[in-house]
Amino acid sequence: MKNLFSEAEYSEFIKAFDTDDERFHAFRVNSSKCMDVKRLVDVLEGNALENAPGKALCSQVPWEEKGYYYDDILSPGKHPYHEAGLYYIQEPSAMAPVHFLEPKPGDRVLDLCAAPGGKSTQIADALKGEGLLVTNEINRDRAKILSLNIERMGVRNAMVLSEDSLRLSEVFEGYFNKILVDAPCSGEGMFRKNEIALSEWSLDNVKLCAKRQKEILDNAAKMLLPGGRLVYSTCTFSPEENEQNIYEFLLTHRDFHVKEVEPLGGMENGRGQWVVDPEAKDELRLLETEKSIRLWPHRVKGEGHFLCVLERDGEINSDSVRNYVPGGRFIRAKSEQIKPFMEFVLEALNLSDDKGALKNGDIELKLTDGDALKGGFLSFGDQLYLAPSFLPSTNGLKVLRPGLHLGEVKKDRFEPSHALALTLKASGCKLSFDLSSDSQDIRQYINGQTLRLNSESPLYKQKGWCIVTCDGYSIGWAKLAGGMLKNHYPKGLRINY
């Protein structure tokens, strides 16, 4: 970096790594669950203000309207709202690629290298439950973490996969109109945040990452429709993994161009002068690399990042996108698996109609609060899912989550999933019980303990599945009987505060 920068800029750059005071922390509000951002921030700040009187603890991230910087003293990861999926703790620079991807309701979006899920849940929030998100992570263990975060944020229209990019390109050729490639990289931009990234760095690893990124980018290009948008991003400073990769991609993909976008909040354009091309193959393509975006730690309130907005020439044919399904339909759940779920629905949810309307094998369950559960039933063993009606075939794919996990069919009865609880509102359920975020009861619930009701509670003599909420936000299930709430918070997610 000293060789690449001028002496003055190198001095400024390296100074940014000298102190932890320059690190920035942020969370992104999940608008699908929380519309009252001011209330959320007030509650989080209220918990911390006694230790920081008169101090402003939250401020907005300039490239993400739902993103907020926070002071360390806030500790949002230790608040029940985090478990309720009201926000995602995300490095502020990492919020930038999705801003430039511009996902919109109804889009078909692929997040190709998605774990742990920050950008995927950001995309899902922008989709507002409409369209399809295919989110993929090749590493199986990391894919499980991705799936859990999709669940926590209440995402219904996502399919979580654990596949190689080449395999996906064979299945989804010409399928998506938006693709994010947040490529695995040498991690130079994370040195200040992550000591492991620093210890694993080497020039050989830079070269290895650049080679792998080329393959991933080539495979991603095959899956983008004409007129579609692909955002390539890394968290490294390395030109080999950034401008150099973009330049070589443009030389071999003549139907792609770089979309010029406006740098925000201290961002800068890419450094075309760092591209190595001894044969001077294409001056115009070289100039295009300078339309990419750099987030430098000495220029923005965040870590190091690179991104480039690529578009494929042509126009998207919305009709063909809507109807084209690669590989055929998925195999639907059997009626004997659906029946226990429908019995649960009639028992536990407030429907605006007596029963859901079936059409071409899909169902739409309209709730009295205006919400609706709609799609096609899919089963993996005893596990029942509600998948978007236009979900691609799952045949031959390593699928962790093919849509909204509804729950488990146990013989002739149905047990609802934690994922279903996190997508519902109290108003859509017949039984609900609210716990205050500053109470001991909510901490006992998240710890898996049974809760006893006061004999004067209107729920005391009730029985059945009950949605538990925290300040009105759904957080899990309990089984109500005999004046007690038997806890159904998942054992693997329980926290001892």
Secondary structure as the mmCIF struct_conf table of DSSP 4:
data_model
#
loop_
_struct_conf.conf_type_id
_struct_conf.id
_struct_conf.beg_label_comp_id
_struct_conf.beg_label_asym_id
_struct_conf.beg_label_seq_id
_struct_conf.end_label_comp_id
_struct_conf.end_label_asym_id
_struct_conf.end_label_seq_id
TURN_TY1_P TURN_TY1_P1 LYS A 2 LEU A 4
BEND BEND1 PHE A 5 PHE A 5
HELX_RH_AL_P HELX_RH_AL_P1 GLU A 7 LYS A 15
TURN_TY1_P TURN_TY1_P2 ALA A 16 PHE A 17
BEND BEND2 ASP A 18 ASP A 18
HELX_RH_3T_P HELX_RH_3T_P1 ASP A 20 GLU A 22
STRN STRN1 ALA A 26 VAL A 29
TURN_TY1_P TURN_TY1_P3 SER A 31 LYS A 33
HELX_RH_AL_P HELX_RH_AL_P2 VAL A 37 ALA A 48
HELX_RH_3T_P HELX_RH_3T_P2 LEU A 49 ASN A 51
BEND BEND3 ALA A 52 ALA A 52
TURN_TY1_P TURN_TY1_P4 PRO A 53 GLY A 54
STRN STRN2 CYS A 58 VAL A 61
TURN_TY1_P TURN_TY1_P5 PRO A 62 TRP A 63
STRN STRN3 GLU A 64 TYR A 70
HELX_RH_3T_P HELX_RH_3T_P3 ASP A 72 LEU A 74
HELX_RH_3T_P HELX_RH_3T_P4 PRO A 76 LYS A 78
BEND BEND4 HIS A 79 HIS A 79
HELX_RH_AL_P HELX_RH_AL_P3 PRO A 80 GLU A 83
TURN_TY1_P TURN_TY1_P6 ALA A 84 GLY A 85
BEND BEND5 LEU A 86 LEU A 86
STRN STRN4 TYR A 87 ILE A 89
HELX_RH_3T_P HELX_RH_3T_P5 PRO A 92 MET A 95
HELX_RH_AL_P HELX_RH_AL_P4 ALA A 96 LEU A 101
TURN_TY1_P TURN_TY1_P7 PRO A 105 GLY A 106
STRN STRN5 ARG A 108 ASP A 111
BEND BEND6 LEU A 112 CYS A 113
TURN_TY1_P TURN_TY1_P8 ALA A 115 PRO A 116
HELX_RH_AL_P HELX_RH_AL_P5 GLY A 118 LEU A 127
TURN_TY1_P TURN_TY1_P9 LYS A 128 GLY A 129
BEND BEND7 GLY A 131 GLY A 131
STRN STRN6 LEU A 132 ASN A 136
BEND BEND8 ILE A 138 ASN A 139
HELX_RH_AL_P HELX_RH_AL_P6 ARG A 140 ARG A 152
TURN_TY1_P TURN_TY1_P10 MET A 153 GLY A 154
BEND BEND9 ASN A 157 ASN A 157
STRN STRN7 ALA A 158 LEU A 161
HELX_RH_AL_P HELX_RH_AL_P7 SER A 165 VAL A 171
BEND BEND10 PHE A 172 PHE A 172
TURN_TY1_P TURN_TY1_P11 GLU A 173 GLY A 174
STRN STRN8 PHE A 176 ASP A 182
HELX_RH_3T_P HELX_RH_3T_P6 GLU A 188 MET A 190
TURN_TY1_P TURN_TY1_P12 PHE A 191 LYS A 193
HELX_RH_AL_P HELX_RH_AL_P8 GLU A 195 SER A 199
TURN_TY1_P TURN_TY1_P13 GLU A 200 GLU A 200
HELX_RH_AL_P HELX_RH_AL_P9 LEU A 203 LYS A 222
TURN_TY1_P TURN_TY1_P14 MET A 223 MET A 223
STRN STRN9 LEU A 224 THR A 234
BEND BEND11 CYS A 235 CYS A 235
HELX_RH_3T_P HELX_RH_3T_P7 PRO A 239 GLU A 241
TURN_TY1_P TURN_TY1_P15 ASN A 242 ASN A 242
HELX_RH_AL_P HELX_RH_AL_P10 GLU A 243 THR A 252
TURN_TY1_P TURN_TY1_P16 ARG A 254 ASP A 255
STRN STRN10 PHE A 256 VAL A 258
HELX_LH_PP_P HELX_LH_PP_P1 LYS A 259 GLU A 260
TURN_TY1_P TURN_TY1_P17 GLY A 265 GLY A 266
STRN STRN11 GLU A 268 ASN A 269
HELX_RH_3T_P HELX_RH_3T_P8 GLY A 272 TRP A 274
TURN_TY1_P TURN_TY1_P18 PRO A 278 GLU A 279
HELX_RH_AL_P HELX_RH_AL_P11 GLU A 283 GLU A 288
HELX_RH_3T_P HELX_RH_3T_P9 THR A 289 LYS A 291
BEND BEND12 SER A 292 SER A 292
STRN STRN12 ILE A 293 LEU A 295
TURN_TY1_P TURN_TY1_P19 PRO A 297 ARG A 299
BEND BEND13 VAL A 300 GLY A 302
STRN STRN13 HIS A 305 ARG A 312
BEND BEND14 ASP A 313 GLY A 314
HELX_RH_AL_P HELX_RH_AL_P12 SER A 318 ASN A 323
TURN_TY1_P TURN_TY1_P20 PRO A 326 GLY A 327
HELX_LH_PP_P HELX_LH_PP_P2 ARG A 329 ILE A 331
STRN STRN14 ARG A 332 ARG A 332
HELX_LH_PP_P HELX_LH_PP_P3 ALA A 333 LYS A 334
HELX_RH_AL_P HELX_RH_AL_P13 SER A 335 ALA A 348
STRN STRN15 LEU A 349 LEU A 349
STRN STRN16 LEU A 351 LEU A 351
BEND BEND15 SER A 352 LYS A 355
HELX_LH_PP_P HELX_LH_PP_P4 GLY A 356 GLY A 356
STRN STRN17 ALA A 357 LYS A 359
TURN_TY1_P TURN_TY1_P21 ASN A 360 GLY A 361
STRN STRN18 ASP A 362 LYS A 366
STRN STRN19 LEU A 367 LEU A 367
TURN_TY1_P TURN_TY1_P22 THR A 368 ASP A 369
BEND BEND16 GLY A 370 GLY A 370
STRN STRN20 ALA A 372 PHE A 380
TURN_TY1_P TURN_TY1_P23 GLY A 381 ASP A 382
STRN STRN21 GLN A 383 ALA A 387
TURN_TY1_P TURN_TY1_P24 SER A 389 PHE A 390
HELX_LH_PP_P HELX_LH_PP_P5 LEU A 391 SER A 393
TURN_TY1_P TURN_TY1_P25 ASN A 395 GLY A 396
BEND BEND17 LEU A 397 LEU A 397
STRN STRN22 VAL A 399 ARG A 401
BEND BEND18 PRO A 402 GLY A 403
STRN STRN23 LEU A 404 LYS A 410
TURN_TY1_P TURN_TY1_P26 LYS A 411 ASP A 412
STRN STRN24 ARG A 413 PRO A 416
HELX_RH_AL_P HELX_RH_AL_P14 HIS A 418 THR A 423
HELX_RH_3T_P HELX_RH_3T_P10 ALA A 426 GLY A 428
STRN STRN25 CYS A 429 CYS A 429
BEND BEND19 LYS A 430 LEU A 431
STRN STRN26 SER A 432 LEU A 435
TURN_TY1_P TURN_TY1_P27 SER A 437 ASP A 438
BEND BEND20 SER A 439 SER A 439
HELX_RH_AL_P HELX_RH_AL_P15 GLN A 440 ILE A 446
TURN_TY1_P TURN_TY1_P28 ASN A 447 GLY A 448
STRN STRN27 LEU A 451 ARG A 452
HELX_LH_PP_P HELX_LH_PP_P6 LEU A 453 ASN A 454
TURN_TY1_P TURN_TY1_P29 SER A 455 GLU A 456
BEND BEND21 SER A 457 SER A 457
TURN_TY1_P TURN_TY1_P30 PRO A 458 LYS A 461
STRN STRN28 GLY A 464 CYS A 470
TURN_TY1_P TURN_TY1_P31 ASP A 471 GLY A 472
STRN STRN29 TYR A 473 ALA A 481
TURN_TY1_P TURN_TY1_P32 GLY A 482 GLY A 483
STRN STRN30 MET A 484 ASN A 487
BEND BEND22 TYR A 489 TYR A 489
HELX_RH_3T_P HELX_RH_3T_P11 LYS A 491 LEU A 493
#
